[in-house]
Amino acid sequence: MTTPLRLGIAGLGTVGTGVVRIVQRHGDLLAARTGRPVEIAAVSARDRTKDRGVRLTSYGWEDDPVALARRDDVDVFVELMGGSDGPAKAATEAALAAGKDVVTANKALLALHGQALAEAAEAAGAAIRFEAAVAGGIPVVKALTEALAGNEITRVMGVMNGTCNYILTRMESAGLTYDAAFAEADGLGYLEADPELDVGGIDAAHKLSLLAAIAYGTRVAFDAVEREGIGAVTIEDIRAAADMGFRIKLLGVAQLTGRGLEQRMSPCLVPAASPLGQLEGGTNMVVLEGDAAGQIVLRGAGAGEGPTASAVMGDVADLARGVRVSTFGQPAATLTAPQPALSTTPAPFYLRMRLQDKPGALAKIATALGEAGISIDRMRQYGHTEPEAPVLIVTHKTTRSDLEAALTSMADTRVLVGPPVALRIEDV
Ligand SMILES: NC(=O)c1ccc[n+]([C@@H]2O[C@H](COP(=O)([O-])OP(=O)(O)OC[C@H]3O[C@@H](n4cnc5c(N)ncnc54)[C@H](OP(=O)(O)O)[C@@H]3O)[C@@H](O)[C@H]2O)c1
């Protein structure tokens, strides 16, 4: 008789109860596919009395997740509490120290402590798997770590925060202001307890830093992600971008250039007809580019009970089958410290500005761009009644530093009304 794989699940919220449901509903499927039964030995949460809508009576209970991690009848510790420190970190460390494998959905924990945890896992002969931590139900960690192992990865891109994508698409489809779309997302329960994690791009930057570590064999460098949230995106920019054939997305990009590792998470324009441009609502998309495989586009639910629990169970099934992969795709000791580079890769930029409506104003702007070596690809001036003229410019490819120089000399011309909006146009 094959020995069962026994899980200890810490956290019985959205994801944890989803995992319990899959184990209960698909026990036969999992046993058939992995060759051994997958069972829940014990669980932990803060409130033992809470009705969670799932049967828990046949499992052991621990108030303390560290005690759960150390139980003799637990083979795999499944961490679904969340938080970069506190009980999630303590219990994960305890599980690894006891030589137990860990499956987690916790991107914050790994983005901040991934290297130390990967080293601890290897020292103990244990594994850490975290498919659910990046883009929910999309199997992107597996694709990058395993399926694309024979590729040099040239670029990783993604829309990896469904809440931000929901807000941006609602602004466009319903003509809502940012504040109105934010309030709607909040009413639907889409926002984290600290909304800045979502709209400030922090959650998405956690995920990007994990993918970059796998793609480039570097230590996780979350602090080096250039990050800008969506709070400054206006309905005017959404409309103007649409008018020029673009949509605005909170896009993460990681690429290794001659200068080092560029990681950025910021609102960008992407062509409306591209797969990223067509992404609606809370859906996520990750684009992986390899020198042999070319471009691979993965799209799916980035959050929610079913998709996230599905990703957790994919990792559990791997462990049940005996598939063991280094945390970030190669031994932790071989991950190099990345040389963080600010984005220097040239790109076209979208500029929206208001000019004083007087002769020669536009010429001054064109001169400021020209003197910084930036040429104009397209320009649009809209009819207006107020004494300020709205102008849109799409530049040819330029660097952020040349653009900054042009923006400084534009300010000196004194024809601008307020600072211009400048957004990168990503070639996707
Ligand atoms: N929700 C998603 O769609 C999603 C998607 C991808 C990744 N994730 C990640 O998955 C993890 C869990 O998210 P979630 O949405 O399921 O969170 P959640 O609904 O807030 O559930 C958290 C669970 O952890 C338990 N918990 C918190 N502190 C604890 C402690 N000190 N000891 C024992 N249990 C404790 C809570 O217990 P009580 O219920 O008793 O309060 C609760 O059951 C997070 O890392 C999150 O980032 C979530």
The ligand as an SDF file (V2000), in Angstrom:
LIG
                    3D

 48 52  0  0  0  0  0  0  0  0999 V2000
   -7.2440   35.3610   -2.0220 N   0  0  0  0  0  0  0  0  0  0  0  0
   -6.6480   35.2040   -3.1960 C   0  0  0  0  0  0  0  0  0  0  0  0
   -7.2820   35.2500   -4.2550 O   0  0  0  0  0  0  0  0  0  0  0  0
   -5.1650   34.9630   -3.2520 C   0  0  0  0  0  0  0  0  0  0  0  0
   -4.5520   34.8260   -4.5040 C   0  0  0  0  0  0  0  0  0  0  0  0
   -3.1830   34.5440   -4.5710 C   0  0  0  0  0  0  0  0  0  0  0  0
   -2.4450   34.4580   -3.4130 C   0  0  0  0  0  0  0  0  0  0  0  0
   -3.0760   34.6400   -2.2050 N   0  0  0  0  0  0  0  0  0  0  0  0
   -2.2580   34.5260   -0.9970 C   0  0  0  0  0  0  0  0  0  0  0  0
   -2.7250   33.4370   -0.2300 O   0  0  0  0  0  0  0  0  0  0  0  0
   -2.5280   33.7020    1.1620 C   0  0  0  0  0  0  0  0  0  0  0  0
   -3.8590   33.5810    1.8910 C   0  0  0  0  0  0  0  0  0  0  0  0
   -4.7730   34.4990    1.3260 O   0  0  0  0  0  0  0  0  0  0  0  0
   -6.3480   34.4560    1.6650 P   0  0  0  0  0  0  0  0  0  0  0  0
   -6.9900   35.3930    0.7140 O   0  0  0  0  0  0  0  0  0  0  0  0
   -6.8220   33.0630    1.7480 O   0  0  0  0  0  0  0  0  0  0  0  0
   -6.3470   35.1240    3.1150 O   0  0  0  0  0  0  0  0  0  0  0  0
   -7.5520   35.1890    4.1740 P   0  0  0  0  0  0  0  0  0  0  0  0
   -8.8370   34.8590    3.5310 O   0  0  0  0  0  0  0  0  0  0  0  0
   -7.3880   36.4730    4.8990 O   0  0  0  0  0  0  0  0  0  0  0  0
   -7.1990   33.9830    5.1790 O   0  0  0  0  0  0  0  0  0  0  0  0
   -6.0920   34.0230    6.0400 C   0  0  0  0  0  0  0  0  0  0  0  0
   -6.2070   32.8350    6.9760 C   0  0  0  0  0  0  0  0  0  0  0  0
   -5.0450   32.8010    7.7990 O   0  0  0  0  0  0  0  0  0  0  0  0
   -5.4450   32.5930    9.1230 C   0  0  0  0  0  0  0  0  0  0  0  0
   -4.4760   33.2120   10.0270 N   0  0  0  0  0  0  0  0  0  0  0  0
   -4.0550   34.4870   10.0510 C   0  0  0  0  0  0  0  0  0  0  0  0
   -3.1590   34.6680   11.0430 N   0  0  0  0  0  0  0  0  0  0  0  0
   -3.0300   33.4770   11.6520 C   0  0  0  0  0  0  0  0  0  0  0  0
   -2.2860   33.0120   12.7540 C   0  0  0  0  0  0  0  0  0  0  0  0
   -1.4980   33.8270   13.4390 N   0  0  0  0  0  0  0  0  0  0  0  0
   -2.3920   31.7120   13.0900 N   0  0  0  0  0  0  0  0  0  0  0  0
   -3.1950   30.8640   12.4180 C   0  0  0  0  0  0  0  0  0  0  0  0
   -3.9340   31.2580   11.3550 N   0  0  0  0  0  0  0  0  0  0  0  0
   -3.8480   32.5370   10.9950 C   0  0  0  0  0  0  0  0  0  0  0  0
   -6.8160   33.2470    9.2610 C   0  0  0  0  0  0  0  0  0  0  0  0
   -7.5120   32.6780   10.3490 O   0  0  0  0  0  0  0  0  0  0  0  0
   -9.0210   33.1200   10.7180 P   0  0  0  0  0  0  0  0  0  0  0  0
   -9.8570   32.6970    9.5340 O   0  0  0  0  0  0  0  0  0  0  0  0
   -9.3520   32.3230   11.9300 O   0  0  0  0  0  0  0  0  0  0  0  0
   -9.0040   34.5890   10.9270 O   0  0  0  0  0  0  0  0  0  0  0  0
   -7.4200   32.8880    7.9050 C   0  0  0  0  0  0  0  0  0  0  0  0
   -8.0360   31.6300    7.9580 O   0  0  0  0  0  0  0  0  0  0  0  0
   -1.8820   35.0960    1.2300 C   0  0  0  0  0  0  0  0  0  0  0  0
   -0.4830   34.9580    1.2530 O   0  0  0  0  0  0  0  0  0  0  0  0
   -2.3070   35.7380   -0.0950 C   0  0  0  0  0  0  0  0  0  0  0  0
   -1.4180   36.7300   -0.5300 O   0  0  0  0  0  0  0  0  0  0  0  0
   -4.3990   34.8850   -2.1030 C   0  0  0  0  0  0  0  0  0  0  0  0
  1  2  1  0
  2  3  2  0
  2  4  1  0
  4  5  1  0
  4 48  2  0
  5  6  2  0
  6  7  1  0
  7  8  2  0
  8  9  1  0
  8 48  1  0
  9 10  1  0
  9 46  1  0
 10 11  1  0
 11 12  1  0
 11 44  1  0
 12 13  1  0
 13 14  1  0
 14 15  2  0
 14 16  1  0
 14 17  1  0
 17 18  1  0
 18 19  2  0
 18 20  1  0
 18 21  1  0
 21 22  1  0
 22 23  1  0
 23 24  1  0
 23 42  1  0
 24 25  1  0
 25 26  1  0
 25 36  1  0
 26 27  1  0
 26 35  1  0
 27 28  2  0
 28 29  1  0
 29 30  1  0
 29 35  2  0
 30 31  1  0
 30 32  2  0
 32 33  1  0
 33 34  2  0
 34 35  1  0
 36 37  1  0
 36 42  1  0
 37 38  1  0
 38 39  2  0
 38 40  1  0
 38 41  1  0
 42 43  1  0
 44 45  1  0
 44 46  1  0
 46 47  1  0
M  CHG  2   8   1  16  -1
M  END
$$$$
